[in-house]
Amino acid sequence: MNTELLVKYKQLASQYQSLSDSKKKQLKFLSLARFICFIGIFPAYYYLNPISSLLAILVALLLLIVFFTLIKTFIQTEKQQLFNQRLVEINRNEIEALNRNFNHFDPGNEFIDPHHDYSYDLDLYGPGSFFQFLNRSVTNQGKRYLASLLNQTFRPADVIIKMQAAVQELANELNWRQYFLATGKETEDEKKQSQIDDSIHQLITIKSPNFLRYILYLLPPLTLLLTGLYATGIIPSFYLIAVFMQWAIFILYSKTISKFHRQFESQAKLLVRYVEMLRQIENIKLESSYLISLREKLSSKGKTASLITSELQVILNQFDYRQNILVGFVLNSVLLWDVRCLSKLYRWQQNYNTDLPLWFEVIAEMDAIISLANCNYNHPEWTTPSLSDSEFFFRSNDLGHPLIDEVRCIRNSFEIINPEQIVIVTGANMAGKSTFLRTVGINLVLASTGCKVCAEGFEFSPVRLYTNMRTSDNLMNDESYFYAELLRLQTMLNLLRKGENLLVIIDEMLKGTNSTDKLNGSKALINQLISLRTHGIVATHDLSLTELSTIYPSSIKNQCFEVQLHGDELIFDYKLTDGVTRTMNATFLMKKMGIIP
């Protein structure tokens, strides 16, 4: 555990908790003050009116103004208090994470896919998964984008290098990252998010939009003028004709108004947070080309994305006035309000309907990168991988699994460098073979995203990862365990024959058949892998497979995890060494547990 980071997060949590508590006290004061102002309006008018009616009106009006000002201040203070409380939660969550508790983070269950190239085998998703360890996203789109980054390992080297710079730049911006997350922490309503996307793409069609614009310019001012002239007694009630005309136009467009109000209903509050997140991205000082190019997408027609999105949010706020029947009646009678909002929304969509989904994608990508940046920040001792120009290159020093506590984590150095192609790893049960395979895989996934890796040194060339470690049967499709594994191996070979540059990781191949058949099939498969110029790791209990190194001395290397037997005890050191294991422990363990005599 990094003690310095733990102290930092505790200080921040305490700091924001103090700010939150201070705002709570202000809220109590403001609540009392606005109550006193409102109650005081009536007695002030009553007692001052005998002295001076003008003074009574002025004092009552002043108290009313103060009352509404206090309401506005209360709302703003409440927002600040909630914002600070979210910052407290963010820092407390990081304290828990440093203590190896990640249960409060989303595990990404919806991304579990047994058919994916490697995610199922590497425990990438689900409770206690690597995704739960890594994920800090606050938007559903951001969570999905993070999953898409983890689900692909092959990217051009120059892209990975740019991503490394971007991730590390945000890693250095702790306060900005936390403010962004605190702002977006309430944007998790996927249904509303999809509704906004659908609404923007579904264009409004208005009958005679140009004619309507002239009506909106002329009729409401005319109505106000006629009403004013009637109130002063200059003309009779001609204003009723203008009001009738407004309602006639409203009825003409009422179906369209109702349709689009239902689509955008209550989405203004969600957009407020997206506006602020866009504004934060626009205002941060950036140096990495990757993030700069991302931010450059946040403009259209000479205006910033936050300003344009704010305009939509204002329109939707105005649209919601119709929910108050009395207010809606007055506004539609005098200002043709709903038709005016519809016209504004129509013009907004005509100008920007294709831009908003793109800006949401920028927010999502930034949200995902923040998770990677947070990982870099929480693990300063990890290393930034180097990229190799070779067609295939993999070398790591003191490689460890990110999910294993650093106190218990046994690290191993490992490499596959041409002309070596296949490393066959042997070892007794529980000696560490499977954990080692997942360690290699998960760090390669991390490296491909531009994140640091759990190692002292790491150099690799971009490669597509493919694993066969945890095949499951499928009773619904009448697939046996063995057949399911064959299908997976067939997919792997098809990719190789198409010219894909793969790193394959196989744990005990052909587990569902008899030993002789398994050995012959395994040897044939390794021959195929070598002929297809494949690189990979094969873990096995079958020591006969290691004899292939005499046939392919330059292509196959044998390594192992050895176990020491001392009397009644097994000693595991989990260290990878060259050669073939000399110890097997299945019978020993069965006897010790009383399974066999």
MOCORVEN-V195580 format. One record per residue. N is the residue number from 1. RES is the residue in one small letter. BURIAL is 1 if it has 24 or more other C-alpha atoms within 12 Angstrom, else 0. D_FIRST is the distance of its C-alpha to the first C-alpha in whole Angstrom. Layout:
BEGIN
n & res & burial & d_first
N & RES & BURIAL & D_FIRST
N & RES & BURIAL & D_FIRST
END
This chain:
BEGIN
n & res & burial & d_first
1 & m & 0 & 0
2 & n & 0 & 4
3 & t & 0 & 6
4 & e & 0 & 9
5 & l & 1 & 9
6 & l & 1 & 8
7 & v & 0 & 11
8 & k & 0 & 13
9 & y & 1 & 13
10 & k & 1 & 14
11 & q & 0 & 17
12 & l & 1 & 18
13 & a & 1 & 18
14 & s & 0 & 20
15 & q & 0 & 22
16 & y & 1 & 23
17 & q & 1 & 24
18 & s & 0 & 26
19 & l & 1 & 28
20 & s & 1 & 28
21 & d & 0 & 30
22 & s & 0 & 32
23 & k & 1 & 33
24 & k & 1 & 34
25 & k & 0 & 36
26 & q & 0 & 38
27 & l & 1 & 39
28 & k & 0 & 40
29 & f & 0 & 43
30 & l & 1 & 43
31 & s & 1 & 44
32 & l & 0 & 47
33 & a & 0 & 48
34 & r & 1 & 49
35 & f & 0 & 51
36 & i & 0 & 53
37 & c & 1 & 54
38 & f & 1 & 55
39 & i & 0 & 57
40 & g & 1 & 58
41 & i & 1 & 60
42 & f & 0 & 63
43 & p & 0 & 64
44 & a & 1 & 64
45 & y & 1 & 66
46 & y & 0 & 68
47 & y & 0 & 69
48 & l & 0 & 69
49 & n & 0 & 71
50 & p & 0 & 74
51 & i & 0 & 74
52 & s & 0 & 73
53 & s & 0 & 72
54 & l & 0 & 71
55 & l & 0 & 68
56 & a & 0 & 67
57 & i & 0 & 67
58 & l & 0 & 65
59 & v & 1 & 62
60 & a & 1 & 62
61 & l & 0 & 61
62 & l & 0 & 59
63 & l & 1 & 57
64 & l & 1 & 56
65 & i & 0 & 55
66 & v & 1 & 52
67 & f & 1 & 52
68 & f & 0 & 51
69 & t & 0 & 49
70 & l & 1 & 47
71 & i & 1 & 46
72 & k & 0 & 45
73 & t & 0 & 43
74 & f & 1 & 41
75 & i & 0 & 40
76 & q & 0 & 39
77 & t & 1 & 37
78 & e & 1 & 36
79 & k & 0 & 34
80 & q & 1 & 32
81 & q & 1 & 31
82 & l & 1 & 30
83 & f & 1 & 28
84 & n & 1 & 26
85 & q & 1 & 25
86 & r & 1 & 24
87 & l & 1 & 22
88 & v & 1 & 21
89 & e & 1 & 20
90 & i & 1 & 18
91 & n & 1 & 16
92 & r & 1 & 15
93 & n & 1 & 15
94 & e & 1 & 12
95 & i & 1 & 10
96 & e & 0 & 11
97 & a & 1 & 10
98 & l & 1 & 6
99 & n & 0 & 7
100 & r & 1 & 9
101 & n & 0 & 12
102 & f & 1 & 14
103 & n & 0 & 18
104 & h & 0 & 19
105 & f & 1 & 19
106 & d & 1 & 22
107 & p & 1 & 22
108 & g & 1 & 25
109 & n & 0 & 27
110 & e & 0 & 30
111 & f & 1 & 29
112 & i & 1 & 29
113 & d & 0 & 32
114 & p & 1 & 33
115 & h & 1 & 35
116 & h & 1 & 33
117 & d & 1 & 32
118 & y & 1 & 29
119 & s & 1 & 27
120 & y & 1 & 28
121 & d & 1 & 27
122 & l & 1 & 24
123 & d & 1 & 23
124 & l & 1 & 23
125 & y & 1 & 24
126 & g & 1 & 24
127 & p & 0 & 22
128 & g & 1 & 18
129 & s & 1 & 19
130 & f & 1 & 18
131 & f & 1 & 20
132 & q & 1 & 18
133 & f & 1 & 15
134 & l & 1 & 16
135 & n & 1 & 19
136 & r & 1 & 19
137 & s & 1 & 23
138 & v & 1 & 25
139 & t & 1 & 29
140 & n & 1 & 30
141 & q & 1 & 31
142 & g & 1 & 28
143 & k & 1 & 26
144 & r & 1 & 29
145 & y & 1 & 29
146 & l & 1 & 25
147 & a & 1 & 26
148 & s & 1 & 29
149 & l & 1 & 27
150 & l & 1 & 25
151 & n & 1 & 28
152 & q & 1 & 30
153 & t & 1 & 29
154 & f & 1 & 32
155 & r & 1 & 32
156 & p & 0 & 34
157 & a & 1 & 32
158 & d & 0 & 33
159 & v & 0 & 32
160 & i & 1 & 28
161 & i & 1 & 28
162 & k & 1 & 29
163 & m & 1 & 27
164 & q & 1 & 24
165 & a & 1 & 25
166 & a & 1 & 25
167 & v & 1 & 22
168 & q & 1 & 20
169 & e & 1 & 23
170 & l & 1 & 22
171 & a & 1 & 18
172 & n & 1 & 19
173 & e & 0 & 21
174 & l & 1 & 19
175 & n & 1 & 21
176 & w & 1 & 24
177 & r & 1 & 22
178 & q & 1 & 21
179 & y & 1 & 25
180 & f & 1 & 26
181 & l & 1 & 24
182 & a & 1 & 25
183 & t & 1 & 28
184 & g & 1 & 28
185 & k & 1 & 27
186 & e & 1 & 30
187 & t & 1 & 32
188 & e & 1 & 31
189 & d & 0 & 34
190 & e & 0 & 35
191 & k & 0 & 39
192 & k & 1 & 39
193 & q & 1 & 38
194 & s & 0 & 40
195 & q & 1 & 43
196 & i & 1 & 42
197 & d & 1 & 42
198 & d & 0 & 45
199 & s & 1 & 47
200 & i & 1 & 47
201 & h & 0 & 48
202 & q & 0 & 51
203 & l & 1 & 53
204 & i & 1 & 56
205 & t & 0 & 59
206 & i & 1 & 62
207 & k & 0 & 66
208 & s & 0 & 67
209 & p & 0 & 64
210 & n & 0 & 66
211 & f & 0 & 69
212 & l & 1 & 66
213 & r & 0 & 65
214 & y & 0 & 68
215 & i & 1 & 68
216 & l & 1 & 65
217 & y & 0 & 66
218 & l & 0 & 70
219 & l & 1 & 70
220 & p & 1 & 67
221 & p & 0 & 69
222 & l & 1 & 72
223 & t & 1 & 71
224 & l & 1 & 70
225 & l & 1 & 73
226 & l & 1 & 75
227 & t & 1 & 74
228 & g & 0 & 74
229 & l & 0 & 78
230 & y & 0 & 78
231 & a & 0 & 77
232 & t & 0 & 79
233 & g & 0 & 82
234 & i & 0 & 83
235 & i & 0 & 83
236 & p & 0 & 83
237 & s & 0 & 80
238 & f & 0 & 79
239 & y & 1 & 76
240 & l & 0 & 76
241 & i & 0 & 77
242 & a & 1 & 74
243 & v & 1 & 72
244 & f & 0 & 73
245 & m & 1 & 73
246 & q & 1 & 69
247 & w & 1 & 69
248 & a & 0 & 71
249 & i & 1 & 68
250 & f & 1 & 65
251 & i & 0 & 67
252 & l & 0 & 67
253 & y & 1 & 64
254 & s & 0 & 62
255 & k & 0 & 61
256 & t & 1 & 59
257 & i & 1 & 58
258 & s & 1 & 57
259 & k & 0 & 55
260 & f & 1 & 53
261 & h & 1 & 52
262 & r & 0 & 51
263 & q & 1 & 49
264 & f & 1 & 47
265 & e & 1 & 47
266 & s & 1 & 44
267 & q & 1 & 42
268 & a & 1 & 43
269 & k & 1 & 40
270 & l & 1 & 37
271 & l & 1 & 39
272 & v & 1 & 38
273 & r & 1 & 34
274 & y & 1 & 35
275 & v & 1 & 37
276 & e & 1 & 34
277 & m & 1 & 32
278 & l & 1 & 34
279 & r & 1 & 35
280 & q & 1 & 31
281 & i & 1 & 31
282 & e & 1 & 35
283 & n & 0 & 34
284 & i & 0 & 30
285 & k & 0 & 31
286 & l & 1 & 30
287 & e & 0 & 31
288 & s & 0 & 30
289 & s & 0 & 33
290 & y & 1 & 31
291 & l & 1 & 30
292 & i & 1 & 34
293 & s & 0 & 36
294 & l & 1 & 34
295 & r & 1 & 35
296 & e & 0 & 38
297 & k & 1 & 39
298 & l & 1 & 39
299 & s & 1 & 42
300 & s & 0 & 46
301 & k & 0 & 49
302 & g & 0 & 48
303 & k & 0 & 46
304 & t & 1 & 42
305 & a & 1 & 41
306 & s & 1 & 39
307 & l & 1 & 43
308 & i & 1 & 45
309 & t & 1 & 42
310 & s & 1 & 43
311 & e & 1 & 47
312 & l & 1 & 46
313 & q & 1 & 44
314 & v & 1 & 47
315 & i & 1 & 50
316 & l & 1 & 48
317 & n & 1 & 48
318 & q & 1 & 51
319 & f & 1 & 52
320 & d & 1 & 51
321 & y & 1 & 53
322 & r & 1 & 56
323 & q & 0 & 54
324 & n & 0 & 55
325 & i & 0 & 59
326 & l & 0 & 61
327 & v & 0 & 59
328 & g & 0 & 59
329 & f & 0 & 63
330 & v & 0 & 63
331 & l & 1 & 61
332 & n & 1 & 63
333 & s & 1 & 66
334 & v & 1 & 66
335 & l & 1 & 64
336 & l & 1 & 63
337 & w & 1 & 60
338 & d & 1 & 58
339 & v & 1 & 61
340 & r & 1 & 59
341 & c & 1 & 56
342 & l & 1 & 57
343 & s & 1 & 58
344 & k & 1 & 55
345 & l & 1 & 53
346 & y & 1 & 55
347 & r & 1 & 55
348 & w & 1 & 51
349 & q & 1 & 51
350 & q & 0 & 54
351 & n & 0 & 52
352 & y & 1 & 48
353 & n & 1 & 48
354 & t & 0 & 46
355 & d & 1 & 44
356 & l & 1 & 42
357 & p & 1 & 40
358 & l & 1 & 39
359 & w & 1 & 38
360 & f & 1 & 36
361 & e & 1 & 35
362 & v & 1 & 33
363 & i & 1 & 31
364 & a & 1 & 30
365 & e & 1 & 29
366 & m & 1 & 27
367 & d & 1 & 25
368 & a & 1 & 24
369 & i & 1 & 23
370 & i & 1 & 21
371 & s & 1 & 19
372 & l & 1 & 19
373 & a & 1 & 18
374 & n & 1 & 15
375 & c & 1 & 13
376 & n & 1 & 14
377 & y & 1 & 13
378 & n & 1 & 10
379 & h & 1 & 9
380 & p & 1 & 11
381 & e & 0 & 11
382 & w & 1 & 13
383 & t & 1 & 17
384 & t & 1 & 20
385 & p & 1 & 22
386 & s & 1 & 26
387 & l & 1 & 29
388 & s & 0 & 31
389 & d & 0 & 35
390 & s & 0 & 36
391 & e & 1 & 37
392 & f & 1 & 34
393 & f & 1 & 32
394 & f & 1 & 28
395 & r & 1 & 26
396 & s & 1 & 22
397 & n & 1 & 21
398 & d & 1 & 18
399 & l & 1 & 17
400 & g & 1 & 15
401 & h & 1 & 15
402 & p & 1 & 12
403 & l & 1 & 13
404 & i & 1 & 12
405 & d & 0 & 8
406 & e & 0 & 7
407 & v & 0 & 8
408 & r & 0 & 12
409 & c & 0 & 12
410 & i & 1 & 15
411 & r & 1 & 16
412 & n & 1 & 20
413 & s & 1 & 22
414 & f & 1 & 25
415 & e & 1 & 28
416 & i & 1 & 31
417 & i & 1 & 33
418 & n & 0 & 37
419 & p & 0 & 39
420 & e & 1 & 37
421 & q & 1 & 37
422 & i & 1 & 36
423 & v & 1 & 33
424 & i & 1 & 34
425 & v & 1 & 31
426 & t & 1 & 32
427 & g & 1 & 30
428 & a & 1 & 31
429 & n & 1 & 30
430 & m & 1 & 26
431 & a & 1 & 26
432 & g & 1 & 23
433 & k & 1 & 26
434 & s & 1 & 25
435 & t & 1 & 21
436 & f & 1 & 22
437 & l & 1 & 24
438 & r & 1 & 22
439 & t & 1 & 19
440 & v & 1 & 22
441 & g & 1 & 24
442 & i & 1 & 20
443 & n & 1 & 19
444 & l & 1 & 23
445 & v & 1 & 23
446 & l & 1 & 20
447 & a & 1 & 22
448 & s & 1 & 25
449 & t & 1 & 24
450 & g & 1 & 23
451 & c & 1 & 19
452 & k & 1 & 17
453 & v & 1 & 16
454 & c & 1 & 14
455 & a & 1 & 16
456 & e & 1 & 17
457 & g & 1 & 20
458 & f & 1 & 22
459 & e & 1 & 26
460 & f & 1 & 28
461 & s & 1 & 31
462 & p & 1 & 31
463 & v & 1 & 32
464 & r & 1 & 32
465 & l & 1 & 30
466 & y & 1 & 32
467 & t & 1 & 31
468 & n & 1 & 33
469 & m & 1 & 31
470 & r & 1 & 31
471 & t & 1 & 35
472 & s & 1 & 36
473 & d & 0 & 40
474 & n & 0 & 42
475 & l & 0 & 44
476 & m & 0 & 45
477 & n & 0 & 46
478 & d & 0 & 48
479 & e & 0 & 45
480 & s & 0 & 44
481 & y & 0 & 41
482 & f & 0 & 43
483 & y & 0 & 44
484 & a & 1 & 41
485 & e & 1 & 40
486 & l & 1 & 43
487 & l & 0 & 43
488 & r & 1 & 39
489 & l & 1 & 40
490 & q & 0 & 43
491 & t & 0 & 41
492 & m & 1 & 39
493 & l & 1 & 42
494 & n & 0 & 44
495 & l & 0 & 41
496 & l & 1 & 42
497 & r & 0 & 45
498 & k & 0 & 45
499 & g & 0 & 43
500 & e & 1 & 40
501 & n & 1 & 37
502 & l & 1 & 35
503 & l & 1 & 32
504 & v & 1 & 33
505 & i & 1 & 30
506 & i & 1 & 32
507 & d & 1 & 31
508 & e & 1 & 34
509 & m & 1 & 37
510 & l & 1 & 40
511 & k & 1 & 39
512 & g & 0 & 42
513 & t & 0 & 45
514 & n & 0 & 46
515 & s & 0 & 45
516 & t & 0 & 48
517 & d & 0 & 48
518 & k & 1 & 44
519 & l & 1 & 44
520 & n & 0 & 47
521 & g & 0 & 46
522 & s & 1 & 42
523 & k & 1 & 44
524 & a & 0 & 46
525 & l & 1 & 43
526 & i & 1 & 41
527 & n & 1 & 45
528 & q & 0 & 45
529 & l & 1 & 41
530 & i & 1 & 42
531 & s & 0 & 46
532 & l & 1 & 44
533 & r & 1 & 42
534 & t & 1 & 39
535 & h & 1 & 35
536 & g & 1 & 33
537 & i & 1 & 31
538 & v & 1 & 33
539 & a & 1 & 31
540 & t & 1 & 34
541 & h & 1 & 35
542 & d & 1 & 39
543 & l & 1 & 39
544 & s & 0 & 43
545 & l & 1 & 41
546 & t & 1 & 39
547 & e & 0 & 43
548 & l & 1 & 43
549 & s & 1 & 42
550 & t & 0 & 45
551 & i & 0 & 47
552 & y & 1 & 44
553 & p & 0 & 43
554 & s & 0 & 42
555 & s & 1 & 40
556 & i & 1 & 38
557 & k & 1 & 36
558 & n & 1 & 35
559 & q & 1 & 31
560 & c & 1 & 30
561 & f & 1 & 27
562 & e & 1 & 29
563 & v & 1 & 29
564 & q & 0 & 30
565 & l & 0 & 33
566 & h & 0 & 33
567 & g & 0 & 36
568 & d & 0 & 34
569 & e & 0 & 31
570 & l & 0 & 29
571 & i & 0 & 26
572 & f & 0 & 24
573 & d & 1 & 22
574 & y & 1 & 22
575 & k & 1 & 23
576 & l & 1 & 25
577 & t & 1 & 28
578 & d & 1 & 32
579 & g & 0 & 34
580 & v & 1 & 35
581 & t & 1 & 34
582 & r & 0 & 36
583 & t & 1 & 35
584 & m & 1 & 35
585 & n & 1 & 34
586 & a & 0 & 35
587 & t & 0 & 38
588 & f & 0 & 36
589 & l & 0 & 34
590 & m & 0 & 37
591 & k & 0 & 39
592 & k & 0 & 36
593 & m & 0 & 35
594 & g & 0 & 39
595 & i & 0 & 40
596 & i & 0 & 42
597 & p & 0 & 44
END
